[in-house]
Amino acid sequence: MKFATKAIHAGQHPDPTTGAVMTPIYQTSTYWQASPGEHKGYEYSRGTNPTRKALEDCLAALENCQFGLAFSSGMGATDTLLRLLKPGDEVITGDDLYGGSYRIFTKVYQNYGIKFHFLDLSNPENITPYINDKTKLVWIETPTNPTMRIIDIEGVAKITKAHNILLAVDNTFASPYLQNPIDLGADVVMHSVTKYIGGHSDVVMGALLTNNEQLYKDLFFIYNACGATPGPQDAFLVLRGIKTLHLRMKAHCENGEKVAHFLKNHPKIDKIYWPGFEEHPNHDIAKKQMRGFGGMVSVTLKDADLQETFRIASRFKVFSLAESLGGVESLVNHPVSMTHGSIPKEAREKVGVTDNLLRFSIGVEDIDDLLADLEQALA
Ligand SMILES: *Cc1c(COP(=O)(O)O)cnc(C)c1O
């Protein structure tokens, strides 16, 4: 099946008892057993729930793989994956990450004796010198947040496969509509479902998707043992959101492209980060591994200090000044004081996350209203 068909149907079957076409919200914690251990595949909703199962199967289908787990947040998904590691293990990751990923690596798992190497991954070969027999995981995020660098997933996968190291890709910014890391050699995909997949800024959820059955079993064990699992209402809302993922992503890409071109020539803009520009340093890889350039655009403001940047960020009328991304509505974010507040100044400035940087999540409103709002805010 093609993407749009899977987005609408995968994992979902008419309800066997009533014929309901939409998967019901199975608002139950427990399930009847005919005799001890004799049940219909469901025992307790921390482990499995039919509404959540439909969602997990749908998410796996969208990433072209067999196994899916949904979590109560993206960080819950990341946490579960990291629990595969043991003290002494080492992880190689990028130097331009979602702030919460950086925080869980450095402030939580480093305390348990796990070592993280933060590298510039624009060339996959940069990984090789850091690999030793303790290296268990390579964690990459592409496009990166907020400076939209693109990491060559296939190039990294060649190296991790040769050394038998797990490769995990945070695919939140691209969504499965634009990029499928497992097809490019990754072992597991992580999503903050909160963003494009949910798409309506009304649910916090995460997911892990894989084609590796043993890895799925190991992750399921932690998932059930540690319990970062979402409720059935949220699973229902996300199933509903996914039905328009392909339509929304098309519109995000179209509006994103128009906004990027508008901002590029604006006198108030200094740098612009959007992988669709030919002069973007990783444009060729973006073209190769993605089916579109997405709806995320970041800029630095010309001659703007922190105060001036705050002043401009507060002037928007259609864009909302808020954390998060990927919803139908447009958002403007100031990474230094919002999403990336937990990254030390030195580390973030090294990758261009400066006081005058604004990140836009371009929604699917009418493009004329978005451009007019940008124009008046920057004036
Ligand atoms: C939001 C986000 C996360 C964390 O997901 P939550 O659902 O907020 O826990 C991880 N990675 C990226 C790229 C994100 O944007």
The ligand as an SDF file (V2000), in Angstrom:
LIG
                    3D

 15 15  0  0  0  0  0  0  0  0999 V2000
    9.7240   17.4820   20.8700 C   0  0  0  0  0  0  0  0  0  0  0  0
   10.8860   16.6740   20.4680 C   0  0  0  0  0  0  0  0  0  0  0  0
   11.3200   15.5880   21.2360 C   0  0  0  0  0  0  0  0  0  0  0  0
   10.6770   15.2140   22.5670 C   0  0  0  0  0  0  0  0  0  0  0  0
    9.3710   14.7740   22.4120 O   0  0  0  0  0  0  0  0  0  0  0  0
    8.2020   15.0270   23.5060 P   0  0  0  0  0  0  0  0  0  0  0  0
    7.0030   14.4510   22.8580 O   0  0  0  0  0  0  0  0  0  0  0  0
    8.1230   16.5220   23.7240 O   0  0  0  0  0  0  0  0  0  0  0  0
    8.6150   14.3300   24.7540 O   0  0  0  0  0  0  0  0  0  0  0  0
   12.3910   14.8480   20.7540 C   0  0  0  0  0  0  0  0  0  0  0  0
   13.0170   15.1640   19.5960 N   0  0  0  0  0  0  0  0  0  0  0  0
   12.6260   16.2040   18.8430 C   0  0  0  0  0  0  0  0  0  0  0  0
   13.3450   16.4870   17.5710 C   0  0  0  0  0  0  0  0  0  0  0  0
   11.5590   17.0010   19.2490 C   0  0  0  0  0  0  0  0  0  0  0  0
   11.1950   18.0480   18.4950 O   0  0  0  0  0  0  0  0  0  0  0  0
  1  2  1  0
  2  3  1  0
  2 14  2  0
  3  4  1  0
  3 10  2  0
  4  5  1  0
  5  6  1  0
  6  7  2  0
  6  8  1  0
  6  9  1  0
 10 11  1  0
 11 12  2  0
 12 13  1  0
 12 14  1  0
 14 15  1  0
M  END
$$$$
